[in-house]
Amino acid sequence: MKDFNVTAQIYRLHDPQKQHILINCIFPATSSEDAIEQFKFMYSPSIEFQIVKIYSAEEIPQDAA
């Protein structure tokens, strides 16, 4: 399992100005596609947020210590 940083643009549904927020969330996953699916599962059915765009899902390098 690897860690992926998912970067996306969202907004709160109850915000009258629909001000967009750029967020980063880290998910343990086997691939970037899996991390994106986890992100969608977390935010898509939300009654609080709307996903505008998912920009990336990048693997976080592990320390070689």
C-alpha positions in Angstrom: 0.0 0.0 0.0 1.3 3.5 -0.9 0.2 7.0 0.2 -1.3 9.3 -2.4 -1.9 13.1 -2.1 -5.1 14.0 -3.9 -5.5 17.7 -4.8 -9.0 18.9 -5.7 -11.1 22.0 -6.0 -14.4 22.0 -4.0 -17.0 24.4 -2.5 -19.4 24.3 0.3 -23.0 23.8 -0.9 -24.4 26.3 1.6 -21.9 29.1 0.6 -24.0 31.7 -1.3 -20.8 32.9 -3.1 -19.7 29.3 -4.0 -16.2 30.3 -3.1 -13.9 27.5 -4.3 -11.4 25.8 -1.9 -8.3 24.0 -3.0 -7.7 20.9 -0.7 -5.2 18.1 -0.3 -6.1 14.8 1.2 -3.8 11.8 1.7 -5.2 8.3 1.1 -3.5 4.9 1.4 -4.1 3.1 -1.9 -2.7 0.7 -4.4 -2.8 3.2 -7.3 -3.6 6.9 -8.0 -6.9 5.8 -9.5 -7.9 4.0 -6.3 -6.9 7.1 -4.3 -9.2 9.3 -6.6 -12.1 6.8 -6.1 -11.6 7.0 -2.3 -11.6 10.8 -2.5 -14.9 10.8 -4.6 -16.4 8.3 -2.1 -15.6 10.7 0.7 -16.8 13.9 -0.9 -19.3 13.1 -3.7 -22.2 11.9 -1.6 -21.6 14.8 0.7 -24.5 17.1 1.6 -21.9 19.7 2.5 -19.4 19.9 -0.4 -19.4 19.8 -4.2 -16.4 18.6 -6.1 -15.5 21.0 -8.9 -12.3 19.3 -10.2 -9.8 16.7 -9.2 -6.3 18.0 -10.3 -4.0 15.2 -9.3 -3.3 12.1 -7.2 0.5 11.9 -6.7 2.4 9.2 -4.8 4.1 10.4 -1.7 7.7 9.1 -1.7 8.7 7.0 1.2 11.9 7.7 3.1 14.7 5.4 2.1 16.0 5.3 5.7 
